């Protein structure tokens, strides 16, 4: 193994000039299982998720999923004869991400360079009116990011406004699944809370569409990229990548080297705990992270969720931490840190970190302590 010893001073120098952007794209999905109050099943459109996802991942971006309630989202419109859909349908890691979508309150908006609203009938419900998701999209847009949507996913952007209440897409060309191609006599359509066409127009947007349908119709206007139906998935994703490269001057994403990434993650843990910054801990830890120690000869296990819940925003505590060592081998690493709480204890933390989708996360922490000594 390549043994890497990192001093705290070196760590601070390494990260003094790091940019905030994490080269991440946020997918917005819906938790809606049925069309309105009917018993007609609804779902997120699987193709409209996996096609852009595959393009973004191959372009070097990390993708996270968010939904109004967090957790599992319904998926449908699946074509198992399509090789790409079949690939992701049997990809346990990918499907786990859909089963554990993030809650809006856990999202750090500044980490994302684009937000993408996927479609399917479920997209008509719960997303557009979610105030927190609206704020996330507005923050990403104000940071020169991209807003993208496909098919019924365009429903999610209809209420997006700036701080003064003006529509973010006023005067811009926007497309999505048009009323003209809907079956207006069907019960599913009657359950829709609003018309995408009309609401876009009411908010000063220029709704456009192709009467043909299925012809990969899409629109790029400013930093809004929208597609009419599933056939436009490739073009919408490609346009987002192109805009990120040209308009935002974000070339092919270049990740920090592994040592820098790991040090940054450990720094989020150390400083986030000391300074009352739970959002940094959410960034550092895998969602199923646990902490382990031994007390009175008994194994004590605590969930990362419980640990983070005890960190009060803005409440600083008197503790000083430093990284002792980092040991990296491919996509796995172990690290050691020392945390001093004056006049109480000195903790020794051991971490297991794993790298997936281009990023490192703490997946395990074991620790011990001794009484504090000034010597």
Secondary structure as UniProt FT lines:
FT   STRAND          2..4
FT   HELIX           8..15
FT   TURN            16..17
FT   STRAND          24..29
FT   TURN            36..37
FT   STRAND          44..45
FT   HELIX           46..58
FT   TURN            59..60
FT   STRAND          62..67
FT   STRAND          75..76
FT   TURN            80..81
FT   HELIX           83..89
FT   HELIX           92..99
FT   STRAND          101..103
FT   HELIX           104..106
FT   HELIX           109..111
FT   STRAND          112..117
FT   HELIX           121..124
FT   TURN            128..129
FT   HELIX           131..142
FT   TURN            143..144
FT   STRAND          146..150
FT   HELIX           151..157
FT   TURN            158..159
FT   TURN            163..164
FT   TURN            168..171
FT   STRAND          173..174
FT   HELIX           179..181
FT   TURN            184..185
FT   HELIX           187..190
FT   HELIX           196..202
FT   TURN            203..204
FT   STRAND          206..207
FT   STRAND          218..221
FT   TURN            222..223
FT   STRAND          224..227
FT   HELIX           230..232
FT   HELIX           233..246
FT   HELIX           258..274
FT   TURN            275..276
FT   HELIX           278..284
FT   STRAND          285..295
FT   TURN            296..297
FT   STRAND          298..303
FT   HELIX           304..309
FT   TURN            313..314
FT   STRAND          320..329
FT   TURN            330..331
FT   STRAND          332..341
FT   TURN            342..344
FT   STRAND          345..356
FT   TURN            357..358
FT   STRAND          359..371
//
